[in-house]
Amino acid sequence: MDWTIDRMPSMQGTTAIVTGANSGIGWEAAKALAARHARVILAVRNLDRGEMAKNRILSEIPHANVAVKRLDLADLRSVQAFAEDVTAQEVKVNLLINNAGVMAPSYQTTRQGLELQFGTNHIGHFALTLRLLPTLCSGRGARVVTVSSMAHTMAKALDISYLRGHGRYRRFTSYAQSKLANLLFTYELQRRVQRRGLAIQSMAAHPGFAATSLLDNGMFARSRWVRPFARFANRFAQPSDMGALPTLYAATYPDLVGGEYIGPLGGMRGYPGVVRSSEASYDVDAAQCLWDVSLELSNIDVDDWIALADDM
Ligand SMILES: NC(=O)c1ccc[n+]([C@@H]2O[C@H](COP(=O)([O-])OP(=O)(O)OC[C@H]3O[C@@H](n4cnc5c(N)ncnc54)[C@H](OP(=O)(O)O)[C@@H]3O)[C@@H](O)[C@H]2O)c1
């Protein structure tokens, strides 16, 4: 039987954080979780857009318990401030959805000087997840869902030197590398929490091709000539609520063990289930290397990570 949001369990008593929840797949996921009685924190870089997103949820789901908090994944100080705020304010967090993303913009850097796609899509979420680990562990079991993309298959292997900014910037190569990094991180996190016996599951999802603002905000931003192309391309995409199903399945389907990759069973579109990612994404050495580099680039040192884990 096809999996739809009607099959989502009650999320009563749980708290979920969704990054990039003001639009697209993140907004759909936040709304569906709120409809199932989760308390949902919309983690957004622009508070006005966040409040508008919250009001749009409330207009459809009057009982929704939704809060808006500022998180700019392209600034590690903002990530740290967000994590400290959540840690201080929330007793527990049961679900972290690492959804926010940018695709193929012109060359830009994060506040700390990393290429924007790698910095936002991977490093920001890496730092956020590690800083939230103690809070994620304080419940009876938590999930971290990281949203990747079929585009990860365009990266035949992780290229750390490219991600560090050596070599000419190629916007799609960077996007593909950042989405491969999402998967390597997902699987490495699962191995690490499993080794430590922590009550966390780490899984990845991808939406297929869904009509959202991703094209407009990334490669077509500020280009009025090619923007109509984005609108045209989106006509071939599935609606954003369908695009959110793999994320919601990864977040709530009871029979998952961690380390799964969830996507539309039809590839670009359709209902979700467990799918396979590229061979490169299962490369354990690359995942460990990425982990070490990510600790360094996100200003979390090894002692911090061990202290975070030991606190749990
Ligand atoms: N749509 C697809 O077909 C597709 C396919 C494969 C993968 N994906 C993945 O799905 C995820 C969601 O994208 P979407 O399609 O829903 O696109 P979207 O509507 O453009 O949503 C992206 C979200 O990320 C937020 N964001 C961007 N940079 C951020 C930052 N520095 N800090 C915090 N938030 C930031 C955006 O905020 P603003 O509104 O403030 O810009 C927006 O809320 C992404 O990870 C994307 O790579 C999408």
The ligand as an SDF file (V2000), in Angstrom:
LIG
                    3D

 48 52  0  0  0  0  0  0  0  0999 V2000
   12.8920   20.4260   -4.8220 N   0  0  0  0  0  0  0  0  0  0  0  0
   13.5630   19.3930   -5.3160 C   0  0  0  0  0  0  0  0  0  0  0  0
   13.2410   18.8460   -6.3830 O   0  0  0  0  0  0  0  0  0  0  0  0
   14.7130   18.8350   -4.5640 C   0  0  0  0  0  0  0  0  0  0  0  0
   15.3990   17.7480   -5.1370 C   0  0  0  0  0  0  0  0  0  0  0  0
   16.4460   17.1820   -4.4120 C   0  0  0  0  0  0  0  0  0  0  0  0
   16.7900   17.6710   -3.1730 C   0  0  0  0  0  0  0  0  0  0  0  0
   16.1220   18.7380   -2.6550 N   0  0  0  0  0  0  0  0  0  0  0  0
   16.5370   19.2070   -1.3290 C   0  0  0  0  0  0  0  0  0  0  0  0
   15.3970   19.5000   -0.5460 O   0  0  0  0  0  0  0  0  0  0  0  0
   15.7560   20.4510    0.4720 C   0  0  0  0  0  0  0  0  0  0  0  0
   14.6720   21.5190    0.5770 C   0  0  0  0  0  0  0  0  0  0  0  0
   14.6670   22.2810   -0.6070 O   0  0  0  0  0  0  0  0  0  0  0  0
   13.3220   22.7560   -1.3160 P   0  0  0  0  0  0  0  0  0  0  0  0
   13.2440   22.0390   -2.6180 O   0  0  0  0  0  0  0  0  0  0  0  0
   12.1850   22.7010   -0.3910 O   0  0  0  0  0  0  0  0  0  0  0  0
   13.7270   24.2710   -1.6840 O   0  0  0  0  0  0  0  0  0  0  0  0
   13.2910   25.6660   -1.0330 P   0  0  0  0  0  0  0  0  0  0  0  0
   11.8150   25.8200   -1.1090 O   0  0  0  0  0  0  0  0  0  0  0  0
   14.1430   26.6780   -1.7100 O   0  0  0  0  0  0  0  0  0  0  0  0
   13.7000   25.5120    0.4900 O   0  0  0  0  0  0  0  0  0  0  0  0
   15.0290   25.6780    0.9140 C   0  0  0  0  0  0  0  0  0  0  0  0
   14.9930   26.2220    2.3050 C   0  0  0  0  0  0  0  0  0  0  0  0
   16.3320   26.3160    2.7920 O   0  0  0  0  0  0  0  0  0  0  0  0
   16.4490   27.5740    3.4270 C   0  0  0  0  0  0  0  0  0  0  0  0
   17.8350   28.0060    3.5040 N   0  0  0  0  0  0  0  0  0  0  0  0
   18.6930   28.2830    2.4970 C   0  0  0  0  0  0  0  0  0  0  0  0
   19.8470   28.7260    2.9960 N   0  0  0  0  0  0  0  0  0  0  0  0
   19.7240   28.7420    4.3370 C   0  0  0  0  0  0  0  0  0  0  0  0
   20.5760   29.1280    5.3940 C   0  0  0  0  0  0  0  0  0  0  0  0
   21.8060   29.6270    5.1890 N   0  0  0  0  0  0  0  0  0  0  0  0
   20.1280   28.9990    6.6660 N   0  0  0  0  0  0  0  0  0  0  0  0
   18.8940   28.5280    6.9110 C   0  0  0  0  0  0  0  0  0  0  0  0
   18.0320   28.1750    5.9460 N   0  0  0  0  0  0  0  0  0  0  0  0
   18.4540   28.2910    4.6690 C   0  0  0  0  0  0  0  0  0  0  0  0
   15.5970   28.4970    2.5850 C   0  0  0  0  0  0  0  0  0  0  0  0
   15.3350   29.6980    3.2990 O   0  0  0  0  0  0  0  0  0  0  0  0
   14.9310   31.0530    2.5310 P   0  0  0  0  0  0  0  0  0  0  0  0
   13.4880   30.9240    2.1460 O   0  0  0  0  0  0  0  0  0  0  0  0
   15.1800   32.1010    3.5620 O   0  0  0  0  0  0  0  0  0  0  0  0
   15.8210   31.1640    1.3290 O   0  0  0  0  0  0  0  0  0  0  0  0
   14.3800   27.6260    2.3940 C   0  0  0  0  0  0  0  0  0  0  0  0
   13.5430   27.6930    3.5140 O   0  0  0  0  0  0  0  0  0  0  0  0
   17.1370   20.9760    0.0870 C   0  0  0  0  0  0  0  0  0  0  0  0
   18.0960   20.3780    0.9120 O   0  0  0  0  0  0  0  0  0  0  0  0
   17.3140   20.5080   -1.3510 C   0  0  0  0  0  0  0  0  0  0  0  0
   18.6660   20.3100   -1.6810 O   0  0  0  0  0  0  0  0  0  0  0  0
   15.0940   19.3270   -3.3200 C   0  0  0  0  0  0  0  0  0  0  0  0
  1  2  1  0
  2  3  2  0
  2  4  1  0
  4  5  1  0
  4 48  2  0
  5  6  2  0
  6  7  1  0
  7  8  2  0
  8  9  1  0
  8 48  1  0
  9 10  1  0
  9 46  1  0
 10 11  1  0
 11 12  1  0
 11 44  1  0
 12 13  1  0
 13 14  1  0
 14 15  2  0
 14 16  1  0
 14 17  1  0
 17 18  1  0
 18 19  2  0
 18 20  1  0
 18 21  1  0
 21 22  1  0
 22 23  1  0
 23 24  1  0
 23 42  1  0
 24 25  1  0
 25 26  1  0
 25 36  1  0
 26 27  1  0
 26 35  1  0
 27 28  2  0
 28 29  1  0
 29 30  1  0
 29 35  2  0
 30 31  1  0
 30 32  2  0
 32 33  1  0
 33 34  2  0
 34 35  1  0
 36 37  1  0
 36 42  1  0
 37 38  1  0
 38 39  2  0
 38 40  1  0
 38 41  1  0
 42 43  1  0
 44 45  1  0
 44 46  1  0
 46 47  1  0
M  CHG  2   8   1  16  -1
M  END
$$$$
